[in-house]
Structure formats: structure tokens, C-alpha cells
Amino acid sequence: MARTPSNMLPLGTRAPEFELPDTVSGQVRDLQSLQGEKGTLVMFICNHCPFVKHVNRELVRLANQYMPKGISFIAISSNDVENYPDDSPEKMKENARLQGYPFPYLYDASQEVARSYQAACTPDFYLFDDKLDLVYRGQLDDSRPGNGIPVTGKDLEGAITALLNGESIPADQKPSIGCNIKWKPAS
């Protein structure tokens, strides 16, 4: 499995707009309607990546803890489903139910949204404040499949907590590492 780091979009970047189908509800959703009152977390994930599978339970825990506090969680899969059929919208819906995702799981068929966020890997995390300005992009924590470090979510949770408490979030942030986004072949 490839170990691809985040591109680390510059802090302060405004969240790129999007309008994508939610594989769970069947509705088309956009950033404005999904934006959280106090912050918005955009996560690029997918079904088949071992790095995402490793943290799924923690993503659900964090969402259940922080969504009621005004932080919106949004998951997006941008993988090429022709070459990676496990990441198809039908399988995304199935996986969201299996994992108990309390957040929308959107499908980026054109891969334009992933490009606009400069997403590189799964999982890739982007935390925006209430004005949709980027305050954190980086790893969930130091745990990776097989490294023996427990999944705690400490880096991302620390950023969310600081945002909610009106504290500054340190700019020294570690990139997320995961499987590369499965880009469609150039035509």
C-alpha cells in the first residue's frame, strides 16, 4: 500500500465550493447547506483504503461527539470507480451504513472537488472555521495500520477543541498519510 502524504493546502484558504450527490440520502448536497455553525470538517476518504479502514471507528466517534457542538462533518470519495469498483456509489452507501457514518458521504465523480482541495490521499482532513477559512489540515493522529500506535484522533480532535474554545491552532501540523487518491487515467 502506497504511503502518500497530504499536500498541506495553505492555512487561511477558503473552502472550495462543491455540489455533490450524497450516496446515503440520494440528495445533491452543497457546502453552504452542510456548513457547520462553528466549523466544518471536510474529509476525503474511500471504502477500500486500509488507512481509512484503520480510522473509521474514530471518525464516527469524533463526528458523534462534535456534530452536536456545531462542527459539520462531510466525507467525500473521489476515487476512480472504473478501476476501483469497491469505491462505487452503491458500495459507498453500503459502507456508510455498515460503519454507522452520521455524516453525508458524497461522491466526486469528476474528481474536480478533490483537485480544488488539493487532496492527495485517503484519509485527508480539512478543518474550516465558521467563515470557511482553513485552520487545520493534517493527520488524525500518529497511528497507521501495523505501527502499533493506538488510534486516538488526538491531532484532529485537538484542532477541533481549540476551534470550539476560540484558541489558536498551532500552524505546525503533520500531514495525513494514506493511500493516494485513485485518479482517473488522462484521456
C-alpha positions, 0 to 999 in steps of 0.5 A: 500500500502506497504511503502518500502524504497530504499536500498541506493546502495553505492555512487561511484558504477558503473552502472550495465550493462543491455540489455533490450527490450524497450516496446515503440520502440520494440528495445533491448536497452543497457546502453552504447547506452542510456548513457547520455553525462553528466549523466544518470538517471536510474529509476525503476518504474511500471504502477500500483504503486500509488507512481509512479502514484503520480510522473509521471507528474514530471518525464516527466517534469524533463526528458523534461527539462534535456534530452536536457542538456545531462542527459539520462533518462531510466525507467525500470519495473521489476515487476512480470507480472504473478501476476501483469498483469497491469505491462505487456509489452503491458500495459507498452507501453500503459502507456508510451504513455498515460503519454507522457514518452520521455524516453525508458521504458524497461522491466526486465523480469528476474528481474536480472537488478533490483537485480544488482541495488539493487532496492527495490521499485517503484519509485527508482532513480539512478543518474550516472555521465558521467563515470557511477559512482553513485552520487545520489540515493534517493527520488524525493522529500518529497511528497507521495500520501495523505501527502499533500506535493506538488510534486516538484522533488526538491531532484532529480532535485537538484542532477541533477543541481549540476551534470550539474554545476560540484558541489558536491552532498551532500552524505546525501540523503533520500531514495525513498519510494514506493511500493516494487518491485513485485518479482517473487515467488522462484521456 
